[in-house]
Amino acid sequence: MTAAEVNFDGLVGPTHNYAGLSYGNIASERHQHLAASPKKAALQGLDKMEAVAGMGLIQGLLPPHERPHMPSLRALGFSGSDAEVLQRAATEAPVLLSAVCSASAMWTANAATVSSSVDTADGRVHLTTANLNAKFHRSIEHPGTTRALRAIFHDPKHFQVHDALPANPHFGDEGAANHTRFCAGYDQPGVELYVYGRAAFNPAAPRPQRYPARQTLEASAAIARRHGLTAGHVVLAQQNPAVIDQGVFHNDVIAVGNRNVLLYHEQAFLNTDAVLAELGTKLQGADLIPVCIRTDQLPVEEAVTSYLFNSQLISLSDTEMALVVPKECEDSPRVWALLNELTEDSANPITQIRVMDLKQSMRNGGGPACLRLRVVLSEAEQKAVEHCLITPELVRTLRGWVEKHYRDELSQADLADPQLLIESRTALDELTQILKLGSIYDFQL
């Protein structure tokens, strides 16, 4: 069986804006209330998808969510016509309006956690939608995400898409942003690293003091059980609480892995030696290659601002890898020098650095890794989802769709505009036809 890792990127939605909703995400807070460009954001995302596909990888996409999300506003007591609901929310609860307009579903690393069919008990790909209950604007995503995932991964012979875990703080789940699969080859058995921020049922265990730990041990363990993984396929590791308090809200802001390579900051994990030892023991068919960036090489603060570790580490061949980094890495002399050193070090297979301009996403706290959900698929499984795989023709169609429907600029005041709701629904209705998804949005049901 031949298998490949497919990157499903989130297509940025028409209401992309900077509301500063994500406490603990420094970039999100820093750029609050700036004017955003939904059109530029979506086109930058498509450029990234096309570039990754051009490197020989299989690239897919996930659709945006319906925003403004009127069912959420109505559930919170706003009534009347759509225009009246929007106006009342803007007047009485502007933060709520910003929340239900957020385009945060673009960061599909938070859409779900995925286990390869090579590793699961029933030989199917398992996906568990993330409940994202740490933030209100993200907690309303999982019903729409689940519908979209079931429309894409629709064949029960190959896939099982699970509902989100209970929306309770004990089971806070942020998806693949805290999950990495290691393997000798994509068609070979792997070991899945689940990184959590706190043990909810053990209040005496270490936890951050300044910012919340969004992922719990209990959620990670439940997902591994759901997916039918044996102990030999799972490593549970705690994130260092000290780096969460420095703005590392997900593990993918401080570490990234691919196949048998783990690129990480020395402060990423609470018990690094034990984590590496367990990964190395459970990884079959290859030696683990840990690549450590020391604090004296790069302070955590600069790792967060540059988003070095929120990069995509991808395989160009069996022996070479590339790191797809945001332009902010190139703009930092220290980070850029460090990246060049990595490519010159024969002890690791990282031979190329690819730079992507994702400024619209970066200002809200999401780099290349945030924008993609990694799904290992066999050839038969790829065939089952080909309607959402990128081709040159589909990219051209989507660029035209963005140019037709998206605004050049969007401010917080624009969120109450009833016309924005009409524009968004019109665009999404057309997109479901382009991608052959059927009716997945509340306004279509």
C-alpha positions, 0 to 999 in steps of 0.5 A: 500500500502506498500512502501520503500525507495530505495537507488540508488547508483552511480556506479563509472566510469572507469575514476575516477580521482582527477582533483580538478574541484569543487571550494568550495568543500574543499576535491576536491581542497585539493586532486587535481592531486593525482593518483586515483584508479578507480578499488578501488573506484568502489569496495568500492562503491559496498561494500557499496551497498552490506552492505546497502542491507545486513541491510535489505534495498532495494538497486539499482544502477545508471550506470556511464556516458560515459567518456571521453565525446567526443561530448563535446570536439567536440562541443568545436572545437576539431576535427579529430580522437578520438585520435587526439581530445584527444591529442589536448585537452591535449595540448591546454586545459588540464582543459577541458580534465579533465572536460570531463573525470570526473566521478562525476556522481557517486554522484547520490544525484546530479542526480535528485530531487524525489517526492514520488507518495504518495505526487504528484497530479497525483499519480506517482513518479516524478524525475527532472534531475538536471542541475548542471550548477554551474560547467562545468564538471557537467553541461554536465551530465544532458542529460546522466542522463535523458536517464539513469533515463528514461531507469530505471524508464521507465513505464509511469504508475508509473513514470515521468522523467522531463528534467533539468530546463533551464541551467541559473544561475537563476535556478541553481539546484543541485538535492537531495543533497539539498532536504529531504522528511520527513514522518511518514512512507514511504507510508504516505503523506510527507513534502519535505524540499527544501534548497536553497543557494540564491534567484536569483531574489532578489539580496538584499537577503543574499548570501555567499561572498566567495564560490558560492551558487549553488542552487537557490530558484527559481529552488527549487520552480519550481521543487515543482510545476513540481511535482504537490506538494501542499503548505502543502507538501513543505518547502523552507528553505535558507541555512546559507550563512556563512557555504557555505563560509566554504565549505558546498557546499550542504545542505547534508554536514551539515544536514541529515534527514529520516522519522521524524528525522532531524540531523543538525548542528546548523549553517545549516539554516538561520532561523532555528526556523522558518524552524523547526516550519514549518516542524513540522506543515506540517508533518502529523502523527508523531512529528518531532524529531530535533537532533541539533549538536552545534558548541561547540560540533563540529565546522563547519570545522570539520563537513566538513572534517569528513563528519559527516552529509553526512551520510546515515540515514536509518530505520532499523525498525519503531523505530530504525535507523542507521547512515552510516558514512565514516571512517573519522568519526571514525578517528576523536576522537571528531566526534566518541565520538559525534556519540556514544553519539547520539546512547545512547540518548533515545530522538532519534531513532538512535541506530547504527553507521555503518562505510564505507571505501569510501576514493576514493570518500571522496578525491573528496568530496563525502561521503555516502550520495553523492553516493545515490539517495533516491527514495520512491517506492511502491511494484508495483513501485519496480517491475517496476525497479527491473532490477536495484536493487541489488541482491547477483548475480548482485553484483558478476557480477559487481565485476567481470566486474570491475576487468575486465575493470577498471585500478588500477591507473589513473593519469591526464596524463592518460586521454589523452590515447586513450586506456582509451576511448576504455576501458571505452566504452567497459566496458559501452557497456557491463554494459548496457547489464548486467543491461538491459538498452538498448542504453543510451550512445552517442557512442551507439546511 
